[in-house]
Every structure is written in structure tokens, then in C-alpha cells.
Amino acid sequence: MRFSPLPPRTVPAVLIAITLLLAWLAWGSTHYPETLWAPGNLSRYHADITACSQCHQAFQGASASKCASCHTAKQFAARAKPTVSAFHQQTLRDGKPCTNCHTEHRGALAQITLGAMANPHGEFVFRATHTHTCGACHNFSAGFQSPPQLLDNIIVRHLLDEGEGAHRLGKMAQCLSCHKGGRMEIEGEEEDGDE
């Protein structure tokens, strides 16, 4: 005597539903893999990547060889400090994966280097200023041994003026205390029609 957990009339319907689901997954995986499988948006550093296969090998994830096809030794030599370039070259020679230090799919404004200096403003400041680097508002020429100097440029002056006194030195790192949830307007302003 055979036992079936489903009534005999529902078995064909379940099989059809499973078949349709598998067909939809197969079709979506071939036509829209980024939309179907990406765990989150890419960072601003990799916003120009259009296909999963540019970084990932099927069923293996991101690979150092795919990273090195874009981030070449020549590019590192031209854009990075010698110690940074040498570190990355040694990492590749040792066969270590790039994902030991770098991660992706955490959003457009996320840092991709694990343990990187955190932005004290949160990523909100990049959206608010339409900038992409800390150097747009700060001078780091003294290195990271001392606090960066605030630049006197149009971006910084606009932020100071826009805050009507709330944006002042020593207070701008607490953006989210007024801009709840990363919203540009603060409570009460939206009703006044200021924004």
C-alpha cells in the first residue's frame, strides 16, 4: 500500500506549479540574473558593472582572476601608493581571494573594504552633498595621524549655510540625529514647504 501525502487530484497541479516555477527561475536566471539573484545593489565603485559574470564565476562566486582583469598591476601602480600596490600584488601571488578584504552588494554608498575607516557622517553625507569621496570636503595631506582639515569650498560653505546654525564644526558628524532615517528634510520642515 502506497502512501501519498497529497490527495491524488492535487498531485498533477503541484507538479505543474513546480514545473512553472522552475521554468520561471531558469528563464529569469538567463535573461535577468542581476535582478533575480543579486543580494543587494553594487557600490558606487562598481556601478559601471552590468553583468554578474564580470566578477563572478558560475557557482563559485567572485574570483581574484576576474578582479585582476579590471584592477591590473599597471592600474595599481598609477593610482595607488607603492605599499598598497605591493600588498595587492603579493595577495594575488599568494592566491588569496580579494573577498578576504573586499565585499560588495551592500548598497551604492557602502565602503567595500572591510575594516576601512568609517565615514563619521554615515553614508548620508554623500547623498546630501552629491559627492563620492571624503576628499571633496576634507584635506588629508597630514595623513591619518591627525584629524583632517575641513576645506573652504562651495560644498562645505553650502552645508554650513543650509543648516542655519545646526551645521557647525564638531556637530556635522551627527547628521542622523536630525535627519532621521537618512531623510534630507528634518521633522517639521516638510509641513512648512521648505523642501
GISULGI-V918348 format. One record per residue. PHI is phi as a letter, one per 20 degrees, with the letter a starting at -180 (* if undefined). OMEGA is omega in degrees with one decimal (999 if undefined). BURIAL is # if it has 9 or more other C-alpha atoms within 8 Angstrom, else .. Layout:
BEGIN
phi = [PHI:PHI]
omega = [OMEGA:OMEGA]
burial = [BURIAL:BURIAL]
END
This chain:
BEGIN
phi = [*:e:d:d:f:d:f:g:f:e:g:f:f:f:f:f:f:f:f:f:f:f:f:f:f:f:f:f:f:e:e:c:f:f:f:f:d:f:f:r:f:f:f:f:f:d:f:e:f:d:c:g:f:f:d:d:d:g:m:c:n:f:c:f:f:f:f:f:f:e:e:e:f:f:f:f:f:f:d:d:f:g:f:f:f:f:g:f:f:f:g:f:f:f:m:f:f:f:f:f:d:d:c:c:m:d:o:f:d:f:f:d:e:f:m:f:g:f:f:f:e:m:f:g:f:f:f:f:d:l:d:c:c:f:f:f:c:c:d:d:f:f:n:e:f:c:f:f:e:f:f:d:c:f:f:f:f:f:f:f:f:f:f:l:n:f:e:b:g:n:d:f:f:d:g:f:f:d:e:g:m:m:f:f:e:d:g:n:f:f:f:f:m:f:e]
omega = [-179.4:177.1:176.6:-177.7:-179.9:173.9:-174.9:-177.5:-177.7:-178.8:178.4:179.9:178.5:178.6:177.8:179.2:178.4:179.0:179.1:178.6:178.7:177.6:178.3:177.9:178.8:179.9:179.8:179.6:179.5:-176.2:-176.5:-175.5:-178.3:-179.6:-173.9:-169.5:-176.6:-179.3:179.3:-179.1:175.8:177.1:178.6:-179.4:-177.3:-176.5:-178.6:179.7:-173.9:-177.7:178.8:-175.1:175.8:-178.9:-173.0:168.2:-176.6:176.7:179.2:-179.9:-179.5:-178.5:-180.0:179.9:176.7:177.7:-176.7:177.8:175.7:-177.6:-174.1:177.3:179.5:178.7:178.2:-179.6:-177.7:-170.2:-174.2:174.0:-178.7:-179.0:178.7:179.1:-179.7:178.7:-178.8:178.0:178.7:178.2:178.2:178.8:179.3:179.0:179.8:179.2:177.5:-177.7:172.4:-177.4:-173.9:178.5:-178.3:177.7:176.5:177.0:-174.0:-175.2:-176.5:169.9:-179.8:178.4:179.7:-179.9:178.4:178.7:-178.8:176.4:-176.6:178.2:-166.8:-179.4:-179.8:-174.8:178.3:176.7:-176.1:-176.5:-175.9:177.2:-177.9:-178.4:176.5:-178.6:176.8:-178.6:-173.9:175.2:-178.4:-175.0:178.5:-177.1:-176.9:177.7:179.7:-179.2:179.2:177.7:176.2:179.8:173.6:-179.8:-174.5:-179.2:-178.5:179.7:178.3:178.7:-179.3:179.2:-175.3:-176.6:178.1:178.0:179.1:176.9:177.2:-177.0:-179.6:-178.2:-173.5:177.8:-178.8:-174.9:-170.7:175.0:175.8:-177.6:-175.6:178.1:179.3:179.8:180.0:179.9:176.5:-175.1:179.0:-178.5:-177.0:178.4:-178.8:-179.2:-178.9:-174.7:999]
burial = [.:.:.:.:.:.:.:.:.:.:#:.:.:.:.:.:.:.:.:.:.:.:.:.:.:.:.:#:#:.:.:.:#:.:.:.:.:#:.:.:#:#:#:#:.:.:#:.:.:.:.:#:.:.:#:#:#:.:.:.:.:#:#:#:.:#:#:#:.:.:.:.:#:.:.:#:#:.:.:.:.:.:.:#:#:.:.:.:#:.:#:#:.:.:.:#:#:#:.:.:.:#:#:.:#:#:#:#:.:#:.:.:.:.:.:.:.:.:.:.:#:#:#:#:#:#:.:.:.:.:.:.:.:.:.:.:#:#:#:#:.:.:.:.:.:.:.:#:.:.:.:.:.:.:#:#:#:.:#:#:#:.:.:.:.:.:#:.:.:.:#:#:.:#:#:#:.:.:#:.:.:.:.:.:.:#:.:.:#:#:.:.:.:.:.]
END
